[in-house]
Amino acid sequence: MEILNKVKAWAGALTEAGISLLSLGIVLEVLCNGQNSPCGPDINTIANIQNIVAGFSAQGLVGLVAVWVLYSIYNRK
């Protein structure tokens, strides 16, 4: 049981780090007016998020259910 708790803690920490990096990417892209950020590679964060959301919405109800399930899993404590 201790191993599962450690894995859960690592997964939570990685998720939080990923969300922080995603937020930083969005802020840098907004501040740089969509141009290449001065301190990073050419990554278009907002367009990538739009593509993911479009992929979910293209699936109709199944996409909405998938988003709801992912959101529920993330918010479960």
N, C-alpha and C positions, 0 to 999 in steps of 0.2 A: 504494500500500500504506500510505503514511503517513496518508492520509485515513481509511482503514478503522480504523487503530489509534487515531486521534483520536476517531472515532465510538464505538468500543468503550470507550475511556476515559470519554467523556461518559456513555454508557449505564450503565456500572458505577457512576459517581459518582451519577447520578440514582437508580439502584436503591438504593444505600446510603442516600441521603438519604430516600427513600421509606420504607424499612424503619425508619429512625430516627424519622421522624414518626409512623409507625404504632405503634411501641413507645411513644412519648411519649403518644399518644392513649389507648392501653390503660391506661397507668399513671395518667394523669389521671382516666380514667373510674373506675378501681378506687378511687383515693384519694377521689374525690368521691361515692362510693356510687351511681354511675349518674346523678347529677344533672348539671345543666349545669355545665361547668367554669367557674371564675371568670374565666379569661383567654382563652376561646375561644368559638366558635359552638356551637350545639346539634348536635353530631355524635355519633352513637351508634356508636362504633368497633367495639365487641364484637358488636353486633347485625349490623353490616355484614359482619364476618368470618363470623359464623354463617350469614348468607344465602348468602355465596359458597360456603362448605363444603357447605351444603345443596344448592345448585345442582349442585355436582360429584357429590355422593352420589346425587342424583336421577337422574343419568345412568348409574348403575351402574358397570359395568366401564370404560366409556368415560371417565367422570369420574375414576376412579382412575388410568387411563393418562395422562390429561391432567395430573393433579397430579404424577405421577411424571416426566413429560417436563419440566414447568416446573421442578421441583426439580432435575432433572439439568442443565438449561440454566443455572440459577442457580449451581450448585456447580461447574460446569466452569471451570477456570482455564487 
